Amino acid sequence: MTPIQAWKDISAKQEMICTWLNKKDEIRYVGQDTDITFSTKGRTWLNCDGHINFPDGEVFTCPVEDSAQGTIRFTYPLIYMGNEIEDVRLTFKDGEVVSASAAKGQKLLDDVIALDEGSNKVGEIAIGTNYGAKEFIKEMLFDEKMGGTMHLALGLSPDPSIGKNESSIHLDILKDMRDGGKVYADGELFYENGSFLI
């Protein structure tokens, strides 16, 4: 199979996933120290399939701004201006961070969340689909595509036609879903242990 054909196949698979998710109104991520829900009602899932950057590979949307409810613990560090904030745990209520902790970099995490009016809200939720990317290399443009992971971005919604959150930051944080992670859409399990079930 040529690289072009491989990416066409990836694009078709991801488009099917997006089409399926576009019919759903609520997303729930469950995993280690994690149970968090978002409303995606009226929001569109986008297929990142190599038309904008390489390596690519993710499906994402911008959740309803006041909808995040629950707690999430991230596997990989949040990287802000070259600084690593490790073992980040965030709890959301009505779309805003109400509790944040880190094993390393607590003050910086607090400062980042308080940067502006939108920095304590979720601008994006996504699932990485590039299973050729296997190692976290501290370059988020690559890392966020890693197959078997999900990511959440604090701050700016990456597509203003979908999301409305405004902020001076857009900070992606990754969670490994290959160790028992599950994702539900309107209560239906569609992703488990890093793999899609649809």
N, CA and C of each residue as an Amber inpcrd file, in Angstrom:
protein
   594
   0.8350000  -1.1890000   0.0000000   0.0000000   0.0000000   0.0000000
   0.8800000   1.2530000   0.0000000   0.5700000   2.2040000  -0.8290000
   1.3340000   3.4370000  -0.8780000   0.9510000   4.3300000   0.2990000
   1.8240000   5.2790000   0.6880000   1.4700000   6.2170000   1.7500000
   0.1920000   6.9960000   1.4420000   0.0210000   7.3640000   0.1730000
  -1.1830000   8.1100000  -0.2010000  -2.4310000   7.2750000   0.0590000
  -2.3990000   6.0180000  -0.3450000  -3.5550000   5.1540000  -0.1250000
  -3.7910000   4.9070000   1.3610000  -2.6890000   4.7650000   2.1190000
  -2.8250000   4.5550000   3.5620000  -3.5430000   5.7300000   4.2190000
  -3.1740000   6.9460000   3.8260000  -3.8250000   8.1180000   4.4030000
  -5.2630000   8.2550000   3.9360000  -5.5520000   7.8260000   2.7170000
  -6.9410000   7.8260000   2.2560000  -7.7830000   6.8680000   3.0920000
  -7.2040000   5.7350000   3.4360000  -7.9100000   4.7680000   4.2730000
  -8.1380000   5.3230000   5.6770000  -7.1020000   5.9640000   6.2250000
  -7.2200000   6.5920000   7.5470000  -8.2980000   7.6640000   7.5170000
  -8.2760000   8.4860000   6.4720000  -9.2630000   9.5580000   6.3330000
 -10.6780000   9.0100000   6.3220000 -10.8960000   7.9280000   5.5690000
 -12.2310000   7.3420000   5.4730000 -12.6910000   6.7900000   6.8220000
 -11.7890000   6.1310000   7.5460000 -12.1330000   5.5760000   8.8570000
 -12.4740000   6.6960000   9.8320000 -11.6540000   7.7430000   9.8430000
 -11.8950000   8.8520000  10.7580000 -13.1730000   9.6010000  10.3980000
 -13.4660000   9.7140000   9.1180000 -14.6990000  10.3920000   8.7060000
 -15.9170000   9.6170000   9.1830000 -15.8330000   8.3090000   9.1490000
 -16.9170000   7.4820000   9.6630000 -17.1140000   7.7200000  11.1610000
 -15.9920000   7.8050000  11.8890000 -16.0670000   8.0670000  13.3320000
 -16.7050000   9.4250000  13.5940000 -16.2710000  10.4490000  12.8690000
 -16.8220000  11.7970000  13.0480000 -18.3120000  11.8280000  12.7330000
 -18.7100000  11.1860000  11.6500000 -20.1220000  11.1500000  11.2680000
 -20.9590000  10.5050000  12.3710000 -20.4390000   9.4310000  12.9530000
 -21.1360000   8.7500000  14.0470000 -21.2230000   9.6540000  15.2740000
 -20.1130000  10.3000000  15.6350000 -20.0910000  11.1580000  16.8150000
 -20.9430000  12.4090000  16.6440000 -21.0760000  12.8780000  15.4180000
 -21.8820000  14.0780000  15.1800000 -23.3570000  13.8690000  15.4890000
 -23.7670000  12.6230000  15.6430000 -25.1540000  12.3200000  15.9890000
 -25.3550000  12.1820000  17.4990000 -24.2740000  12.3550000  18.2540000
 -24.3230000  12.1730000  19.7000000 -24.2590000  13.5360000  20.4030000
 -24.8000000  13.5580000  21.6290000 -24.8760000  14.8140000  22.3800000
 -23.9780000  14.8780000  23.6030000 -23.5000000  13.7310000  24.0880000
 -22.6900000  13.7340000  25.3140000 -21.5440000  12.7490000  25.2010000
 -20.3700000  13.1820000  25.6090000 -19.1720000  12.3400000  25.6320000
 -18.7230000  12.1650000  27.0750000 -18.3850000  10.9240000  27.4240000
 -17.8940000  10.6280000  28.7710000 -16.5990000   9.8400000  28.6690000
 -15.5530000  10.3600000  29.2950000 -14.2690000   9.6780000  29.3890000
 -14.1530000   9.0440000  30.7720000 -13.7660000   7.7630000  30.7980000
 -13.5880000   7.0400000  32.0560000 -12.2240000   6.3590000  32.0260000
 -11.5030000   6.4460000  33.1290000 -10.1960000   5.8080000  33.2090000
  -9.6430000   5.9470000  34.6070000  -8.3280000   5.7530000  34.7460000
  -7.6990000   5.8580000  36.0570000  -7.9090000   7.2540000  36.6310000
  -8.5610000   7.3300000  37.7920000  -8.8480000   8.5970000  38.4670000
  -9.5570000   9.5750000  37.5310000 -10.3890000   9.0460000  36.6530000
 -11.0400000   9.8760000  35.6360000 -12.4860000   9.4580000  35.4250000
 -13.3630000  10.4310000  35.4890000 -14.7570000  10.2700000  35.0710000
 -15.2710000  11.6670000  34.7800000 -15.3560000  11.9890000  33.4980000
 -15.6900000  13.3580000  33.1070000 -16.5930000  13.3350000  31.8820000
 -17.5690000  14.2200000  31.8810000 -18.5070000  14.2980000  30.7680000
 -18.5110000  15.7010000  30.1620000 -18.8640000  15.7420000  28.8740000
 -18.9760000  16.9880000  28.1260000 -20.2100000  16.9160000  27.2380000
 -20.8790000  18.0430000  27.0720000 -21.9250000  18.1210000  26.0620000
 -21.2880000  18.5180000  24.7300000 -21.6560000  17.7780000  23.6860000
 -21.2110000  18.1260000  22.3330000 -22.4190000  18.4110000  21.4460000
 -23.5500000  18.6630000  22.0760000 -24.7860000  18.9220000  21.3320000
 -24.6190000  20.1470000  20.4430000 -24.8720000  19.9700000  19.1540000
 -24.7530000  21.0720000  18.2100000 -23.3340000  21.3600000  17.7680000
 -22.3660000  20.5890000  18.2510000 -20.9710000  20.7810000  17.8860000
 -20.5530000  19.7180000  16.8630000 -19.6030000  20.0620000  16.0210000
 -19.1570000  19.1780000  14.9480000 -17.8020000  18.5720000  15.2880000
 -17.6600000  17.2680000  15.0310000 -16.3610000  16.6010000  15.1550000
 -15.6060000  16.7510000  13.8360000 -14.3170000  17.0730000  13.9280000
 -13.5060000  17.2870000  12.7380000 -12.4970000  16.1630000  12.5490000
 -12.2570000  15.8480000  11.2970000 -11.3690000  14.7730000  10.8760000
 -10.0110000  15.3660000  10.4930000  -9.0020000  15.1200000  11.3250000
  -7.6490000  15.6070000  11.0440000  -6.8860000  14.4900000  10.3370000
  -6.8180000  14.5990000   9.0130000  -6.3610000  13.4700000   8.1970000
  -5.2500000  13.8330000   7.2180000  -4.4180000  14.8070000   7.5990000
  -3.2390000  15.1040000   6.7850000  -3.3700000  16.2610000   5.8260000
  -4.4790000  16.9710000   5.8800000  -4.6410000  18.1000000   4.9620000
  -4.0270000  19.3940000   5.4890000  -3.7420000  19.4250000   6.8000000
  -3.1770000  20.6470000   7.3860000  -1.7620000  20.4320000   7.8830000
  -1.4930000  19.3030000   8.5430000  -0.1200000  19.0610000   9.0150000
   0.1780000  17.5690000   9.0190000   1.4560000  17.2710000   9.1200000
   1.9390000  15.9010000   9.2470000   2.9630000  15.8430000  10.3700000
   3.0340000  14.7560000  11.1380000   2.0720000  13.6670000  11.0700000
   0.7390000  14.1170000  11.6540000  -0.3380000  13.5860000  11.1380000
  -1.6720000  13.9590000  11.6000000  -2.3110000  12.7440000  12.2550000
  -3.5950000  12.8410000  12.5130000  -4.2960000  11.7050000  13.0700000
  -5.0020000  12.0080000  14.3790000  -6.1750000  12.6150000  14.2910000
  -7.0250000  12.8030000  15.4580000  -8.4250000  13.1760000  14.9910000
  -9.3830000  12.9720000  15.8650000 -10.7150000  13.5230000  15.6860000
 -10.9640000  14.4140000  16.9000000 -11.5380000  15.5950000  16.6550000
 -11.7290000  16.5140000  17.7750000 -12.9880000  17.3470000  17.5900000
 -13.4170000  17.9160000  18.7050000 -14.4860000  18.8930000  18.6850000
 -14.2620000  19.8830000  19.8180000 -15.0820000  20.9090000  19.8440000
 -15.0610000  21.9100000  20.9130000 -16.3400000  21.7270000  21.7170000
 -16.2550000  21.2430000  22.9460000 -17.4740000  20.9760000  23.7130000
 -18.1910000  22.2580000  24.1100000 -19.4540000  22.1200000  24.4590000
 -20.2220000  23.2570000  24.9630000 -19.4950000  23.8080000  26.1790000
 -19.3170000  25.1140000  26.1850000 -18.3570000  25.7430000  27.0990000
 -18.6500000  25.5330000  28.5830000 -19.9150000  25.4490000  28.9720000
 -20.2230000  25.3080000  30.4030000 -20.5980000  23.8830000  30.7890000
 -20.1640000  22.9020000  29.9580000 -20.6790000  21.5430000  30.1500000
 -19.7490000  20.5720000  30.8700000 -18.4690000  20.8530000  30.9490000
 -17.5380000  19.8900000  31.5550000 -17.8890000  19.6460000  33.0220000
 -18.0440000  18.3470000  33.3610000 -18.3850000  17.9630000  34.7320000
 -17.5790000  16.7220000  35.0950000 -16.8250000  16.7900000  36.1940000
 -16.1050000  15.6140000  36.6530000 -14.6170000  15.8480000  36.7690000
 -13.8790000  14.7480000  36.9100000 -12.4420000  14.7990000  37.1860000
 -11.6730000  14.0030000  36.1470000 -10.4850000  14.4970000  35.8040000
  -9.5970000  13.7980000  34.8900000  -8.1660000  13.8890000  35.4010000
  -7.4540000  12.7690000  35.3050000  -6.0310000  12.7100000  35.6570000
  -5.2500000  12.3590000  34.3980000  -4.2280000  13.1600000  34.1080000
  -3.4860000  13.0090000  32.8660000  -2.2210000  12.1730000  33.0670000
  -1.9110000  11.3750000  32.0590000  -0.7530000  10.4870000  32.1010000
   0.5330000  11.2490000  31.8180000   0.4710000  12.1510000  30.8520000
   1.6510000  12.8610000  30.3770000   1.6440000  14.2990000  30.9040000
   2.8200000  14.9170000  31.0270000   2.8730000  16.2670000  31.5920000
   2.2680000  17.3200000  30.6830000   1.7230000  18.3410000  31.3060000
   1.3470000  19.5600000  30.5990000   2.6360000  20.3460000  30.3860000
   2.8680000  20.7700000  29.1610000   4.0920000  21.5240000  28.8680000
   3.7140000  22.9510000  28.5130000   4.2070000  23.8860000  29.3240000
   3.8920000  25.3010000  29.1300000   5.1810000  26.1070000  29.0540000
   5.4430000  26.6530000  27.8890000   6.6400000  27.4690000  27.6610000
   7.9080000  26.7290000  28.0950000   7.9780000  25.4500000  27.7620000
   9.1500000  24.6380000  28.0580000   9.1860000  24.0540000  29.4550000
   8.2090000  24.3980000  30.2810000   8.1380000  23.8800000  31.6470000
   7.1540000  22.7200000  31.7180000   7.5140000  21.6800000  32.4690000
   6.6700000  20.5030000  32.5960000   5.9110000  20.5300000  33.9260000
   4.6170000  20.3200000  33.8180000   3.7490000  20.2100000  34.9900000
   3.2770000  18.7610000  35.0200000   3.6750000  18.0170000  36.0480000
   3.4950000  16.5680000  36.0370000   2.3100000  16.0980000  36.8730000
   1.7050000  15.0040000  36.4140000   0.5980000  14.3410000  37.1030000
  -0.5280000  15.3290000  37.3990000  -1.0360000  15.9420000  36.3440000
  -2.0810000  16.9540000  36.4730000  -3.4330000  16.2790000  36.6920000
  -4.1560000  16.7830000  37.6790000  -5.5270000  16.3510000  37.9440000
  -6.4020000  17.5870000  37.9710000  -7.4830000  17.5380000  37.1940000
  -8.4000000  18.6680000  37.1110000  -9.8140000  18.2010000  37.4070000
 -10.5320000  19.0000000  38.1920000 -11.9460000  18.7570000  38.4260000
 -12.7310000  19.9450000  37.8970000 -13.7730000  19.6350000  37.1170000
 -14.5890000  20.6690000  36.4920000 -16.0070000  20.6440000  37.0470000
 -16.5840000  21.8300000  37.1480000 -17.9960000  21.9730000  37.4650000
 -18.5590000  23.0670000  36.5830000 -19.6140000  22.7420000  35.8770000
 -20.2600000  23.7030000  34.9730000 -19.2640000  24.3350000  34.0170000
 -18.3050000  23.5170000  33.5590000 -17.3750000  23.9590000  32.5310000
 -16.0940000  24.5970000  33.0270000 -15.9780000  24.8700000  34.3210000
 -14.7980000  25.5590000  34.8490000 -14.0060000  24.6690000  35.8000000
 -12.6840000  24.8600000  35.8150000 -11.8280000  24.1430000  36.7610000
 -12.1280000  24.6400000  38.1710000 -12.5070000  23.7140000  39.0540000
 -12.7570000  24.0800000  40.4500000 -11.6890000  23.5030000  41.3740000
 -10.8860000  22.5680000  40.8500000  -9.7810000  22.0040000  41.6250000
  -8.7020000  21.5590000  40.6530000  -7.4490000  21.8580000  40.9930000
  -6.3280000  21.4870000  40.1350000  -5.1490000  21.1100000  41.0090000
  -4.5170000  19.9690000  40.6910000  -3.3390000  19.5690000  41.4510000
  -2.3010000  19.0000000  40.5110000  -1.0540000  19.0470000  40.9490000
   0.0690000  18.5080000  40.1780000   1.1160000  17.9980000  41.1360000
   1.7670000  16.8880000  40.7630000   2.8560000  16.3570000  41.5820000
   4.0840000  17.2570000  41.4760000   4.2100000  17.9440000  40.3480000
   5.3150000  18.8770000  40.1310000   4.7880000  20.0510000  39.3180000
   5.0620000  21.2690000  39.8030000   4.6520000  22.4640000  39.0720000
   3.3090000  23.0220000  39.4930000   2.9370000  22.8270000  40.7520000
   1.6220000  23.2720000  41.2180000   1.4030000  24.7720000  41.0210000
   2.3800000  25.5860000  41.3900000   2.1940000  27.0370000  41.2630000
   2.0030000  27.4330000  39.8000000   2.7950000  26.8410000  38.9190000
   2.6670000  27.1610000  37.5100000   1.2990000  26.7390000  36.9840000
   0.8220000  25.5710000  37.4250000  -0.5060000  25.1310000  37.0160000
  -1.5600000  26.1310000  37.4770000  -1.4660000  26.5690000  38.7170000
  -2.4130000  27.5590000  39.2320000  -2.3580000  28.8470000  38.4130000
  -1.1490000  29.2700000  38.0730000  -0.9830000  30.5080000  37.2950000
  -1.5630000  30.3780000  35.8980000  -1.3440000  29.2180000  35.2760000
  -1.8530000  28.9920000  33.9160000  -3.3760000  29.0240000  33.9120000
  -3.9820000  28.3620000  34.8720000  -5.4430000  28.3080000  34.9290000
  -6.0390000  29.6880000  35.1670000  -5.3010000  30.5530000  35.8530000
  -5.7990000  31.8900000  36.1800000  -5.3680000  32.9630000  35.1810000
  -4.7700000  32.5720000  34.0620000  -4.2350000  33.5500000  33.1190000
  -5.2740000  34.5410000  32.6150000  -6.4290000  34.0400000  32.2250000
  -7.4760000  34.9170000  31.6950000  -8.8230000  34.2490000  31.8860000
  -9.8680000  34.8690000  31.3660000 -11.2250000  34.3910000  31.6140000
 -11.5050000  33.0130000  31.0210000 -10.7780000  32.6560000  29.9670000
 -11.0460000  31.3890000  29.3100000 -10.0480000  30.2890000  29.5820000
  -9.0040000  30.5750000  30.3500000  -7.9320000  29.5900000  30.5450000
  -8.3010000  28.4680000  31.5130000  -9.4000000  28.6090000  32.2310000
  -9.8430000  27.5480000  33.1410000 -11.0010000  26.7470000  32.5480000
 -11.2020000  26.8700000  31.2430000 -12.2770000  26.1610000  30.5540000
 -11.6950000  25.2870000  29.4440000 -12.5070000  24.3650000  28.9550000
 -12.0680000  23.4220000  27.9300000 -12.3700000  23.9790000  26.5390000
 -11.3210000  24.0910000  25.7210000 -11.5000000  24.5600000  24.3520000
 -11.6220000  23.4360000  23.3520000 -11.1610000  22.2330000  23.7310000
 -11.1410000  21.1150000  22.7830000 -11.1050000  19.7940000  23.5410000
 -11.7850000  18.7790000  22.9820000 -11.5790000  17.3960000  23.3970000
 -11.2920000  16.5940000  22.1360000 -10.4390000  15.5730000  22.2690000
  -9.9990000  14.8570000  21.0700000  -9.5420000  13.4480000  21.4110000
  -9.4700000  12.6280000  20.3690000  -8.9190000  11.2780000  20.4730000
  -7.8380000  11.1350000  19.4090000  -6.6300000  10.7650000  19.8370000
  -5.5300000  10.5520000  18.9060000  -5.7110000   9.2440000  18.1500000
  -5.4010000   9.2610000  16.8620000  -5.6520000   8.0940000  16.0180000
  -4.4260000   7.6010000  15.2590000  -3.2640000   8.2150000  15.4820000
  -2.0610000   7.8260000  14.7380000  -1.3080000   6.7580000  15.5330000
  -1.5550000   5.4940000  15.1770000  -0.9500000   4.3940000  15.9300000
   0.5070000   4.1520000  15.5450000   1.0040000   4.9170000  14.5770000
   2.4250000   4.8850000  14.2600000   3.2430000   5.7290000  15.2190000
   2.5730000   6.6810000  15.9040000   3.2250000   7.5020000  16.9260000
   3.1050000   6.7640000  18.2510000   4.2270000   6.3350000  18.8000000
   4.1880000   5.4490000  19.9620000   4.8270000   6.0290000  21.2130000
   5.6230000   7.0970000  21.0660000   6.3410000   7.6330000  22.2220000
   6.0530000   9.1100000  22.4010000   5.9120000   9.5130000  23.6470000
   5.7280000  10.9130000  24.0070000   7.0740000  11.6290000  23.8750000
   7.1450000  12.6210000  22.9940000   8.4210000  13.2800000  22.7190000
   8.4450000  14.7540000  23.1480000   7.4000000  15.1900000  23.8440000
   7.3060000  16.5540000  24.3760000   7.1800000  17.6090000  23.2830000
   6.6260000  17.2010000  22.1340000   6.2750000  18.1230000  21.0530000
   4.7930000  17.9030000  20.7710000   3.9580000  18.8100000  21.2780000
   2.5370000  18.5240000  21.3120000   1.9050000  18.3450000  19.9330000
   2.4330000  19.0030000  18.9280000   1.8930000  18.8390000  17.5780000
   1.9530000  17.3730000  17.1490000   2.9810000  16.6600000  17.6170000
   3.1260000  15.2370000  17.3230000   2.4290000  14.3860000  18.3900000
   2.6700000  14.7210000  19.6580000   2.1980000  13.8810000  20.7540000
   0.6810000  13.7560000  20.7900000  -0.0330000  14.8280000  20.4740000
  -1.4880000  14.7980000  20.5790000  -2.1340000  13.8470000  19.5720000
  -1.3690000  13.4080000  18.5680000  -1.8980000  12.4950000  17.5550000
  -1.7190000  11.0240000  17.9430000  -1.0090000  10.7650000  19.0320000
  -0.6480000   9.4040000  19.3950000  -1.8770000   8.5100000  19.5440000
  -1.9030000   7.4060000  18.7880000  -3.0050000   6.4620000  18.8910000
  -3.0870000   5.8650000  20.2780000  -4.3050000   5.7040000  20.7800000
  -4.4820000   5.1690000  22.1230000  -4.5180000   6.2230000  23.2020000
  -4.5410000   7.4930000  22.8170000  -4.6100000   8.5770000  23.7930000
  -5.8090000   9.4750000  23.5000000  -6.2000000  10.2160000  24.5110000
  -7.1350000  11.3130000  24.3210000  -6.4520000  12.5750000  24.8220000
  -6.9140000  13.7190000  24.3630000  -6.4050000  14.9470000  24.9530000
  -7.5110000  15.9670000  25.1190000  -7.2560000  16.8170000  26.0480000
  -8.1420000  17.9230000  26.3830000  -7.2850000  19.1760000  26.3340000
  -7.8300000  20.2500000  25.7880000  -7.0900000  21.5040000  25.7470000
  -7.7670000  22.5430000  26.6290000  -6.9880000  23.1160000  27.5120000
  -7.4550000  24.2750000  28.2620000  -7.3030000  25.5170000  27.3870000
  -8.3160000  26.3780000  27.4160000  -8.1830000  27.6560000  26.7190000
  -8.9030000  27.7220000  25.3880000  -8.2480000  28.3540000  24.4400000
  -8.8510000  28.7330000  23.1700000  -9.4530000  27.5540000  22.4070000
 -10.6620000  27.7370000  21.9170000 -11.2480000  26.7640000  21.0010000
 -10.5110000  26.8550000  19.6770000 -10.0040000  25.7280000  19.1450000
  -9.1700000  25.7860000  17.9460000  -9.9270000  26.1520000  16.6750000
 -11.2390000  25.9850000  16.6770000 -12.0380000  26.3240000  15.4990000
 -13.1990000  27.2070000  15.9430000 -13.1320000  28.5140000  15.6650000
 -14.1760000  29.4300000  16.1410000 -15.5400000  29.1890000  15.5220000
 -15.5760000  28.3970000  14.4480000 -16.8830000  28.0690000  13.8710000
 -17.5930000  26.9880000  14.6790000 -16.8500000  26.3350000  15.5730000
 -17.4330000  25.2830000  16.4120000 -17.4820000  25.7260000  17.8710000
 -16.3310000  26.1210000  18.4170000 -16.2440000  26.4920000  19.8220000
 -16.1940000  27.9910000  20.0210000 -16.5700000  28.4060000  21.2350000
 -16.6690000  29.8350000  21.5210000 -15.7380000  30.2950000  22.6340000
 -14.9340000  29.3820000  23.1890000 -14.0740000  29.7850000  24.2890000
 -12.8980000  30.6090000  23.7790000 -12.6430000  31.7250000  24.4260000
 -11.5470000  32.6070000  24.0480000 -10.5060000  32.6440000  25.1580000
  -9.2470000  32.6080000  24.7630000  -8.1570000  32.6270000  25.7330000
  -6.8530000  32.9290000  25.0030000  -5.8620000  33.3510000  25.7530000
  -4.5300000  33.5800000  25.1820000  -3.7420000  32.2800000  25.0700000
  -4.2780000  31.1820000  25.6210000  -3.5770000  29.8970000  25.5820000
  -4.4390000  28.8240000  24.9300000  -3.7820000  27.8110000  24.4290000
  -4.4270000  26.5630000  24.0070000  -3.4480000  25.4720000  24.4110000
  -3.7120000  24.8300000  25.5420000  -2.7640000  23.8830000  26.1130000
  -3.3410000  22.4750000  26.1070000  -2.7810000  21.6250000  25.2520000
  -3.2120000  20.2330000  25.1840000  -2.5380000  19.4210000  26.2830000
  -3.3380000  18.5510000  26.9170000  -2.8210000  17.6330000  27.9320000
  -3.3020000  16.2340000  27.5680000  -2.3860000  15.2630000  27.6140000
  -2.6850000  13.9170000  27.1160000  -2.9270000  12.9080000  28.2340000
  -3.8480000  11.9910000  27.9280000  -4.1070000  10.8600000  28.8150000
  -4.0100000   9.5780000  28.0030000  -3.2480000   8.6090000  28.5030000
  -3.1510000   7.2940000  27.8700000  -4.4270000   6.5170000  28.1870000
  -5.0930000   6.0190000  27.1380000  -6.3370000   5.2760000  27.3230000
  -6.1440000   3.7800000  27.1130000  -4.9030000   3.3460000  26.9280000
  -4.6450000   1.9440000  26.6130000  -4.6430000   1.0390000  27.8400000
  -4.8040000   1.6250000  29.0190000  -4.7440000   0.8560000  30.2670000
  -6.1070000   0.8190000  30.9510000  -7.1390000   0.5160000  30.1690000
  -8.4800000   0.4100000  30.7420000  -9.3740000   1.5970000  30.4730000
  -8.8870000   2.5760000  29.7130000  -9.6900000   3.7460000  29.4090000
 -10.8940000   3.4140000  28.5420000 -11.9740000   4.1320000  28.7750000
 -13.2020000   3.9430000  28.0120000 -13.7790000   5.3090000  27.6380000
 -14.4270000   5.3490000  26.4770000 -15.1440000   6.5560000  26.0760000
 -16.5500000   6.1510000  25.6440000 -17.5240000   6.8900000  26.1700000
 -18.9270000   6.6420000  25.8580000 -19.5060000   7.8420000  25.1230000
 -20.4420000   7.5740000  24.2290000 -21.2020000   8.6330000  23.5570000
 -22.6770000   8.3510000  23.7930000 -23.3470000   9.2750000  24.4680000
 -24.7480000   9.0780000  24.8530000 -24.9380000   7.7330000  25.5440000
 -23.9650000   7.3820000  26.3880000 -24.0500000   6.1610000  27.1760000
 -23.5880000   4.8990000  26.4800000 -23.2340000   4.9900000  25.2000000
 -22.8030000   3.8170000  24.4390000 -21.2800000   3.7520000  24.3820000
 -20.7200000   2.6380000  24.8410000 -19.2740000   2.4530000  24.7970000
 -18.8230000   2.2990000  23.3440000 -17.9210000   3.1960000  22.9080000
 -17.4560000   3.1040000  21.5240000 -15.9370000   3.0710000  21.4030000
 -15.2450000   3.1480000  22.5380000 -13.7900000   3.2000000  22.5350000
 -13.3090000   2.5830000  23.8340000 -12.3750000   1.6200000  23.7470000
 -11.9040000   0.9550000  24.9530000 -10.4630000   0.5080000  24.7850000
  -9.6670000   0.7250000  25.8350000  -8.2560000   0.3200000  25.8320000
  -7.5010000   0.8410000  24.6130000  -7.8170000   2.0650000  24.2070000
  -7.0830000   2.7040000  23.1270000  -7.5600000   2.3700000  21.7320000
  -8.6740000   1.6640000  21.5890000  -9.1590000   1.2680000  20.2750000
 -10.6340000   1.5970000  20.1100000 -11.0030000   1.9540000  18.8830000
 -12.4000000   2.2090000  18.5760000 -13.1540000   0.8870000  18.4130000
 -14.3870000   0.8730000  18.8740000 -15.2500000  -0.2970000  18.7690000
 -16.2770000  -0.1560000  17.6610000 -16.2730000   0.9660000  16.9780000
 -17.2380000   1.2040000  15.8880000 -16.5320000   1.1370000  14.5430000
